[in-house]
Amino acid sequence: MSGESKDRALVALACRVMAAAGLFDMHGHISLRDGDLAYINGRRTSRISVTLAQVAVVKIADGAVVSELGQPTPQSVLDRMKKLGE
């Protein structure tokens, strides 16, 4: 399993666990930051059944989609991640 696949798997698993535990709803998100990339559960996916293919990979600097899989999260989340990295 490649590094990207492992990161996607971690995000998908964490999302399913948090949803099953009732810790967030459809508005919650899980993200993993790896250098200048962010792995974020897709905004329109079910949190309880998210798959690796539904995890978006975006550049933190500008929100550009790196992978065609998943749908990126709203820009406001990326803006907050950039501020945390400063």
N, C-alpha and C positions, 0 to 999 in steps of 0.2 A: 504494500500500500504506500503510495507516494505521500510526501509531506502535506500536499494540498488535500489529499483524500483523508488523511488522519485529522487535519484541522477541521474539515467539513464534518467528519464523523463525531468529533468532540462537541461541536456546536449543536448538531442534530440530537445527540444523546442528552446533552445538558438541557436543551429545550424541552424534550419529551419528559424528562424527569421533573423539571420545574413545573410543567403544566400538570402532570399527573399528581404532584404534591399540592396543587392548587395555589402555587405561589405567584402565578401571573395568568393573564387571560390573553385574548387575541392582540392586545396592545403591547404586550411585553416582548422583549427581544433578548437574545443571547448573542454576544459577540466575542470574538477572539482576535486579538491583535498580534500580527506577526510582522515585525518590521514596519514597512509602509503599506501593508495590506491589512484589511479587516475582513473577517469571515462573519457574516451576520445571517440569522435565519430570515428567509424571504418574508416580505411584508404581508403577502396574501395566503400564506400557508397555514394549515392547522398546526397549532403548537403541540398538540398531543401526538401527531403522526408525521412530523417533519422528517424528511429524508435527506440524504447527502445531496441529492440533485436539487433540493430546494434551498440550499445555503448559498447566499450570494457572496462573491469575492469582489471587493472594491478597493481602489486606492484611497487611502485616508486623505491624502493631500487635496484631491479634487473630486472624489466620488465617482471617478470613472470605473465602469464595470470591467473587471479583468477577465471574468469567466462568463460565458453565455448561460450557465446554469443559474437558477434562482433569480429572484427579482430584488434589486437593491432596496435597501431601507431608505426612508426619507432623508433628505439632506440634513435636516436638523440634528439627527443622531450622529451623522458624520462630523458635523461642526463641533458637537460636544466632545467627540473622540479626539479631534485635533487639539482642542483646548487642553484636554487632559494630558496629551503628549508633549505639550510645550513646557 
